[in-house]
Amino acid sequence: MKYPKRRDIIYYLLFASKKYVVTNTIVKNIYVKYKEKIDGLGLFGREFYLNTILSINASNKIRNIQRKTLLYKTKVEYGNWTINHIVGCMHGCKFPCYARMMARKFGWVKDDKDWLKPRLAENALDLLDKEIPKYKKEIDFVHLSFMTDPFMYDFKKKDLVPEIKKLTLDIIKKLNGESIKVTTLTKGFYPDEITNGGFLKNNEYGITLVSLNEKFKREYEPFSAPYELRISSLKKLHDAGLKTWVSLEPYPTPNLDEEAENIEQLLSKVGFVNKIIFGKLNYNVSSSNFLHNEDFYERIAGKVIKFCKENNIEFHIKLGTPLSRDATKNIFKN
Ligand code: SF4
């Protein structure tokens, strides 16, 4: 059978079956293997291609909530003011996710499943109208977000969650309209709207990237955007003259990611960024029990520092991680 007809059948099967495992794993794997046989290996490997294939989607309409307040001062050492306009996160990281632990502790979500169903603060822009005049003088910059993801990736649809993307962009626009700089951090990817203008030039856009190992990703951040997509979207912003950064935190120990020792490979992929944050993995028992934990992090932090100095990249090693320095924590204040 010729390839196009075969493709039609595969897509028919994708939509015909309502079983997630059948559609999104078995059928997609058959399709990719067949495509490789015809076209050869893809540039970014099988995993990347798998993630770009259309998938069926269970109903995941984004729910709304009303918030009483929005802007607050963060205790994260390199942060300043911050906004979490979403409760929950579809990326389902298992490092574990600190935000999810807090959400459960304070009863913002019922359980881990509930955390995966984000709720959007529908009155976020109205709240900003009230809060910006109140706090503007105290604000150096606003970070989106430490307790959720502002460019959340829908793993089933292979795209950003449109409602979240829209609200995030509206929030950045509103803050920038008041001359307030914004920093962002995502395990999703950056949409083209960012480069189309209308935002402050001193905003700083970041991605979290702690591995290039697909096996590690499947286990610890299963529903985040593919590594290559994350990196290429950031590179686009850099090429458009915007400021970019990468958070190498929480960086795993080799007993969780056998490629962790080879941070050079990861660094070389993001060598175009302006700033790098590096930090160890906390709250993970296996990682803390890793026999040479302290030595390992000292060695890796040393490699990060060397790379940044050689490539003229500003850096901050998070406090509590070997080789950290208090002096670099205001990395985003300039
Ligand atoms: S992307 Fe961040 S907020 Fe979302 S699950 Fe992962 S660690 Fe938690």
Boltz pocket constraint, residues with backbone or C-beta under 6 A from the ligand:
constraints:
  - pocket:
      binder: B
      contacts: [[A, 88], [A, 89], [A, 90], [A, 91], [A, 92], [A, 93], [A, 96], [A, 97], [A, 98], [A, 99], [A, 100], [A, 146], [A, 147], [A, 148], [A, 149], [A, 187], [A, 221]]
      max_distance: 6.0
